[in-house]
Amino acid sequence: MSATPRTEVADSPDADLVRRAADGDMRAFEALYRRHAGRVHGAVWRLSGMNEARAQELTQEAFVRAWQKLGSFRFESAFSTWLHRLAVNVALMDLRGRDPEEAVEDDVLEAASDPVTPFCAGERADLEQAVAKLPPRARAVLVLHDVEGWKHEEIGRELGMAVGSSKAQLHRARGLLRTMLGDAT
């Protein structure tokens, strides 16, 4: 494998800004921030349970870490992919540092085991509020799998759980959502 970065990644719209920022150019880093802050904020906002204040803190923490680690960016992927993964890791580390989630009663989980029904666009606000109320680990698995598109193996590695536990947490999260949204109608 060559030490030269892949051309399509090295010549991406962010490549020059990344190089300049890695050399200490704050204006270049500000441009990267403006370009990517919305997506980073969206990811950490969902993982934080739609807690706006916490999402803003995590977004800032992600960009501080990006600034600190920018010299290690190797152009093997798009900068946006690298930054997004770093931001998700910041949010997951925050989740790990929180108190263990409250137990959910077995009868609630059992009642929530019906097949998943898709949500229409008009129910988005209700869905977002319900996701925010999920226990932290169930919410993290749901967001990473269903929103971010991660595989259970990746989630298990990142959250320190077995693949089966990731699948169980996803099932749990979906069931709890059905129960909460069913109660709202």
C-alpha positions in Angstrom: 0.0 0.0 0.0 1.3 3.4 -0.9 2.0 6.1 1.7 0.4 8.7 -0.7 -3.2 9.6 0.2 -5.9 8.4 -2.1 -6.4 11.2 -4.7 -10.2 11.5 -4.2 -9.8 12.0 -0.5 -6.7 14.1 -0.6 -8.3 16.4 -3.2 -11.7 16.7 -1.3 -13.2 20.2 -0.7 -11.9 20.0 2.9 -8.4 18.8 2.1 -6.7 22.2 1.8 -8.5 23.5 4.9 -7.5 20.5 6.9 -3.8 20.9 5.8 -3.9 24.6 6.7 -5.6 24.0 10.0 -3.1 21.3 10.9 -0.4 23.9 10.4 -2.1 26.2 12.9 -4.3 28.3 10.6 -7.3 29.1 12.9 -9.3 30.6 10.0 -9.1 27.3 8.1 -10.3 25.5 11.2 -13.1 28.0 11.6 -14.2 27.3 8.1 -14.2 23.5 8.8 -16.2 24.2 11.9 -18.8 26.3 10.0 -19.0 23.6 7.3 -19.5 20.6 9.7 -20.9 21.9 13.0 -24.5 21.2 12.0 -24.0 17.5 11.3 -21.8 17.0 14.4 -24.4 18.8 16.5 -27.2 16.6 15.1 -25.4 13.4 15.9 -24.5 14.3 19.4 -27.9 15.9 20.0 -29.7 12.6 19.2 -27.2 10.6 21.3 -27.6 13.0 24.3 -31.4 12.5 24.3 -32.1 15.7 22.5 -30.7 17.7 25.4 -29.7 21.0 23.7 -27.4 22.3 26.3 -25.5 18.9 26.5 -25.4 18.7 22.7 -23.8 22.1 22.5 -21.2 21.1 25.1 -20.5 17.8 23.3 -20.3 19.6 19.9 -17.7 22.0 21.3 -15.8 19.1 22.9 -15.8 17.2 19.6 -14.2 20.2 17.8 -11.7 20.8 20.6 -10.6 17.1 20.2 -10.6 17.5 16.4 -8.3 20.5 16.7 -6.0 18.5 19.1 -5.9 15.5 16.8 -5.9 17.2 13.4 -2.2 16.4 12.9 -3.1 12.7 13.0 -5.7 12.9 10.2 -4.2 10.8 7.4 -6.6 11.5 4.5 -7.6 7.8 4.4 -11.2 8.9 4.6 -13.1 12.1 4.1 -12.6 14.6 6.9 -16.3 14.7 7.5 -16.3 11.0 8.1 -13.4 11.2 10.5 -14.9 14.2 12.4 -18.3 12.5 12.6 -16.8 9.4 14.1 -14.8 11.5 16.6 -18.0 13.3 17.6 -19.9 10.1 18.1 -17.1 8.8 20.2 -17.2 11.9 22.4 -20.9 11.5 22.9 -20.5 7.8 23.7 -17.8 8.5 26.2 -20.1 11.0 27.8 -22.8 8.3 28.0 -20.4 5.8 29.6 -19.6 8.3 32.3 -23.2 8.7 33.3 -25.1 6.8 36.0 -26.4 3.4 35.0 -29.8 3.5 33.4 -32.9 2.8 35.3 -34.4 -0.7 34.9 -37.5 -1.0 32.8 -40.2 -3.4 34.0 -40.5 -6.7 32.1 -44.2 -6.1 31.5 -43.4 -2.8 29.7 -40.8 -4.6 27.5 -43.2 -7.5 26.8 -46.1 -5.1 25.9 -43.7 -3.4 23.5 -42.7 -6.4 21.5 -45.2 -6.0 18.6 -43.8 -5.5 15.1 -42.5 -2.0 14.2 -44.8 0.4 12.4 -43.1 3.1 10.3 -43.7 6.7 11.5 -45.0 9.4 9.2 -43.3 12.8 8.9 -46.0 14.5 11.0 -45.1 12.4 14.0 -41.4 13.5 14.0 -41.6 15.8 17.1 -43.4 13.1 19.1 -40.8 10.6 17.9 -37.9 12.9 18.9 -39.4 13.4 22.3 -39.9 9.7 22.8 -36.3 8.9 21.8 -35.1 11.5 24.3 -36.9 9.6 27.1 -35.3 6.3 26.3 -32.7 4.9 28.7 -29.3 6.0 27.6 -27.8 2.7 26.3 -31.0 1.8 24.5 -31.1 5.3 23.0 -27.4 5.1 22.0 -28.0 1.7 20.2 -31.1 3.0 18.5 -29.5 6.2 17.2 -26.3 4.4 16.1 -28.1 1.6 14.4 -31.2 3.2 12.9 -30.0 6.8 12.4 -26.3 6.6 11.9 -26.3 3.2 10.1 -23.8 1.4 12.3 -23.7 -2.5 12.4 -24.3 -4.3 15.7 -20.6 -5.4 15.7 -19.5 -1.8 15.6 -21.9 -0.7 18.3 -20.9 -3.6 20.5 -17.2 -2.7 20.2 -17.9 1.0 20.9 -20.2 0.5 23.8 -18.4 -2.5 25.3 -21.3 -4.9 24.9 -21.9 -8.2 23.1 -23.5 -8.2 19.7 -26.6 -9.9 21.2 -26.8 -7.2 23.8 -26.8 -4.5 21.1 -29.6 -6.3 19.3 -31.6 -6.7 22.6 -31.1 -3.0 23.4 -32.3 -2.1 19.9 -35.4 -4.3 20.3 -35.9 -2.8 23.7 -35.6 0.8 22.4 -38.0 0.2 19.5 -40.5 -1.5 21.8 -40.4 1.3 24.3 -40.9 3.8 21.5 -44.0 2.0 20.3 -45.3 2.0 23.9 -44.7 5.7 24.4 -46.0 6.7 21.0 -49.0 4.4 21.4 -49.8 6.2 24.7 -49.5 9.6 23.0 -52.3 8.8 20.5 
